[in-house]
Amino acid sequence: MKTIKCKFQNRIVQLCKPYPVELIDQLTNYQVPSIYLRPFKLGAGRHGYVCPLDSFLSNIRITKTCWLWTACCEFRGYGRIYFDSKPQKAHRVSWQLFKGKIPVHLHVLHTCDVRSCVNPAHLFLGTIQDNSDDMVAKDRSCFGLKNYNHKLDNKKIVRIRYLYSKGVSQSQLGRDFGITPSSVCRIVNRKIWKRV
């Protein structure tokens, strides 16, 4: 395997291919742990050595804003890579390479909302609740009319609330609109369909 010597963080690192100057310039902002700069022996019938950083970088395409993962992706669009002896999501590997360990109770979230993006500048740590709050704040949640299984629309919700205020029972409204009485209860008490 032909390698190219590259100066990175005051060390000579052997990379398999030349990378764009703008990428190397962006990488100098991060302290990559030295373990990821050392080549390791390939296993499972493959011959040669590869640097984990090089393996990662060889699978991205740089756009004006994002670093898009070009290798294997899962069905939701998140990149996948075999790293540290196990398959992982590519944006999590990016965080580990460029920003350090991920605490057990935290997740790596995107500011750009591009699932295949692995640019460490677009990643931040947060909880599941932070991720849900971010989704709602950016109006990406799947509720109401955005839910492909919805049975009701805004006019029906207004009608249910009106009929309930006039004394029609929740069970009767449920039968009339093809939903359960508990759903009617949640609608009239504004637990669901709050924005209508």
ChimeraX attribute file (.defattr): number of C-alpha atoms within 10 A of each C-alpha:
attribute: neighborCount
match mode: 1-to-1
recipient: residues
	/A:1	7
	/A:2	7
	/A:3	12
	/A:4	12
	/A:5	13
	/A:6	16
	/A:7	11
	/A:8	16
	/A:9	14
	/A:10	8
	/A:11	11
	/A:12	12
	/A:13	19
	/A:14	20
	/A:15	22
	/A:16	18
	/A:17	14
	/A:18	13
	/A:19	13
	/A:20	9
	/A:21	9
	/A:22	9
	/A:23	13
	/A:24	14
	/A:25	10
	/A:26	12
	/A:27	16
	/A:28	13
	/A:29	11
	/A:30	14
	/A:31	13
	/A:32	19
	/A:33	14
	/A:34	11
	/A:35	12
	/A:36	18
	/A:37	20
	/A:38	15
	/A:39	18
	/A:40	13
	/A:41	10
	/A:42	12
	/A:43	9
	/A:44	5
	/A:45	6
	/A:46	8
	/A:47	10
	/A:48	11
	/A:49	14
	/A:50	20
	/A:51	20
	/A:52	20
	/A:53	23
	/A:54	20
	/A:55	17
	/A:56	19
	/A:57	19
	/A:58	17
	/A:59	16
	/A:60	19
	/A:61	15
	/A:62	15
	/A:63	9
	/A:64	5
	/A:65	11
	/A:66	18
	/A:67	22
	/A:68	20
	/A:69	26
	/A:70	14
	/A:71	15
	/A:72	14
	/A:73	16
	/A:74	10
	/A:75	7
	/A:76	8
	/A:77	13
	/A:78	18
	/A:79	24
	/A:80	20
	/A:81	20
	/A:82	14
	/A:83	14
	/A:84	10
	/A:85	6
	/A:86	7
	/A:87	11
	/A:88	15
	/A:89	19
	/A:90	27
	/A:91	27
	/A:92	21
	/A:93	26
	/A:94	20
	/A:95	22
	/A:96	17
	/A:97	22
	/A:98	20
	/A:99	17
	/A:100	14
	/A:101	11
	/A:102	14
	/A:103	10
	/A:104	6
	/A:105	9
	/A:106	13
	/A:107	17
	/A:108	22
	/A:109	20
	/A:110	22
	/A:111	11
	/A:112	13
	/A:113	14
	/A:114	14
	/A:115	17
	/A:116	24
	/A:117	28
	/A:118	28
	/A:119	22
	/A:120	23
	/A:121	18
	/A:122	19
	/A:123	21
	/A:124	14
	/A:125	16
	/A:126	16
	/A:127	13
	/A:128	13
	/A:129	9
	/A:130	14
	/A:131	16
	/A:132	13
	/A:133	13
	/A:134	18
	/A:135	14
	/A:136	13
	/A:137	10
	/A:138	10
	/A:139	10
	/A:140	12
	/A:141	14
	/A:142	11
	/A:143	14
	/A:144	18
	/A:145	13
	/A:146	10
	/A:147	10
	/A:148	9
	/A:149	9
	/A:150	10
	/A:151	12
	/A:152	15
	/A:153	12
	/A:154	13
	/A:155	9
	/A:156	12
	/A:157	18
	/A:158	15
	/A:159	12
	/A:160	22
	/A:161	18
	/A:162	13
	/A:163	15
	/A:164	17
	/A:165	11
	/A:166	9
	/A:167	8
	/A:168	13
	/A:169	14
	/A:170	20
	/A:171	15
	/A:172	15
	/A:173	21
	/A:174	17
	/A:175	11
	/A:176	10
	/A:177	15
	/A:178	11
	/A:179	16
	/A:180	14
	/A:181	17
	/A:182	12
	/A:183	16
	/A:184	24
	/A:185	19
	/A:186	13
	/A:187	18
	/A:188	21
	/A:189	12
	/A:190	13
	/A:191	11
	/A:192	15
	/A:193	18
	/A:194	12
	/A:195	7
	/A:196	12
